[in-house]
Amino acid sequence: MTRMTVVGKVRPEKRTEFLDAMRSLQKDRLKEQGIAGSQLYERSEDPTHFLIIDEWETDEDLQRYFVKEGFRVLLGALRTLCTEVEVKYDPIQRGGGDVKLHSFN
């Protein structure tokens, strides 16, 4: 099992647009080969903070996703709609050890 996590802060005026975009992209991601699940969370005390957790069957499945258009669109949406974001890749089967893919503020 391999995990991709996205933690960030959305621009307050872009929250609705962000949620719509993330739900649409999540729907597309759930059609990808090897994805086991995807969850989007927001912090109840500050709905501009969010967490996305995608679980993939294998490291190879997630690596394949990283080179697809859907991943580039996800990064573009995050860059446009967020003030802070960090995307991490965690190969669980190898004993953990987050690898940071993208971070921008």
C-alpha positions as CSV (number, residue, x, y, z in Angstrom):
1,M,0.0,0.0,0.0
2,T,1.2,3.5,-0.8
3,R,-0.2,6.8,0.3
4,M,-0.3,10.3,-1.2
5,T,-1.3,13.1,1.2
6,V,-2.1,16.7,0.4
7,V,-2.2,19.2,3.2
8,G,-2.9,22.8,2.7
9,K,-4.8,26.0,3.1
10,V,-7.2,27.2,0.5
11,R,-7.8,30.9,-0.2
12,P,-11.0,31.7,1.7
13,E,-12.7,33.3,-1.3
14,K,-11.8,30.2,-3.4
15,R,-13.2,27.6,-0.9
16,T,-16.3,26.6,-2.9
17,E,-14.3,26.5,-6.2
18,F,-11.7,24.4,-4.4
19,L,-14.2,21.9,-3.1
20,D,-15.8,21.5,-6.5
21,A,-12.5,21.0,-8.2
22,M,-11.2,18.5,-5.6
23,R,-14.4,16.5,-5.8
24,S,-14.3,16.4,-9.6
25,L,-10.6,15.4,-9.6
26,Q,-11.2,12.8,-6.9
27,K,-14.0,11.3,-9.0
28,D,-11.5,11.0,-11.9
29,R,-8.7,9.6,-9.6
30,L,-11.0,6.9,-8.3
31,K,-11.2,5.5,-11.9
32,E,-7.4,5.1,-12.0
33,Q,-5.9,1.6,-11.9
34,G,-4.8,0.6,-8.4
35,I,-6.4,3.4,-6.3
36,A,-7.9,1.8,-3.2
37,G,-9.6,5.0,-1.8
38,S,-9.5,8.7,-1.6
39,Q,-10.7,11.0,1.3
40,L,-11.0,14.8,1.5
41,Y,-11.2,16.3,5.0
42,E,-11.5,19.9,6.2
43,R,-10.7,21.2,9.6
44,S,-13.9,21.9,11.4
45,E,-12.5,24.9,13.3
46,D,-11.0,26.4,10.1
47,P,-12.6,25.2,6.9
48,T,-9.7,26.7,4.8
49,H,-7.4,23.9,6.1
50,F,-7.8,20.6,4.3
51,L,-6.3,17.1,4.0
52,I,-6.6,14.7,1.1
53,I,-5.5,11.1,1.6
54,D,-5.2,8.7,-1.4
55,E,-4.3,5.1,-0.9
56,W,-2.9,3.1,-3.7
57,E,-2.5,-0.7,-4.0
58,T,1.2,-0.4,-5.2
59,D,3.9,2.1,-5.5
60,E,3.9,1.5,-9.3
61,D,0.2,2.4,-9.5
62,L,0.9,5.8,-7.8
63,Q,4.0,6.3,-9.9
64,R,1.9,5.8,-13.0
65,Y,-0.5,8.4,-11.8
66,F,2.3,11.0,-11.2
67,V,3.0,11.2,-15.0
68,K,-0.7,11.5,-16.0
69,E,-2.5,14.6,-17.0
70,G,-4.8,14.2,-13.9
71,F,-1.9,14.7,-11.5
72,R,-0.7,17.8,-13.4
73,V,-4.3,19.2,-13.3
74,L,-4.4,18.5,-9.5
75,L,-1.1,20.4,-8.9
76,G,-2.3,23.3,-11.1
77,A,-5.6,23.6,-9.1
78,L,-3.7,23.5,-5.8
79,R,-1.3,26.1,-7.0
80,T,-4.2,28.4,-8.1
81,L,-6.6,27.9,-5.2
82,C,-4.4,27.5,-2.2
83,T,-2.1,29.8,-0.2
84,E,-0.1,26.9,1.2
85,V,0.1,23.2,0.1
86,E,2.3,20.2,0.6
87,V,2.0,17.0,-1.4
88,K,3.7,13.9,0.2
89,Y,4.3,10.4,-1.1
90,D,4.6,7.7,1.5
91,P,5.5,4.2,0.4
92,I,4.0,2.4,3.3
93,Q,5.2,-1.1,2.3
94,R,8.8,0.2,2.6
95,G,8.5,1.2,6.2
96,G,7.3,4.7,5.7
97,G,9.4,7.8,5.3
98,D,7.5,10.6,3.6
99,V,9.0,12.0,0.5
100,K,7.9,15.5,-0.3
101,L,6.8,15.9,-3.9
102,H,5.6,19.5,-4.1
103,S,5.4,22.4,-1.6
104,F,4.6,26.0,-2.3
105,N,3.2,29.0,-0.4
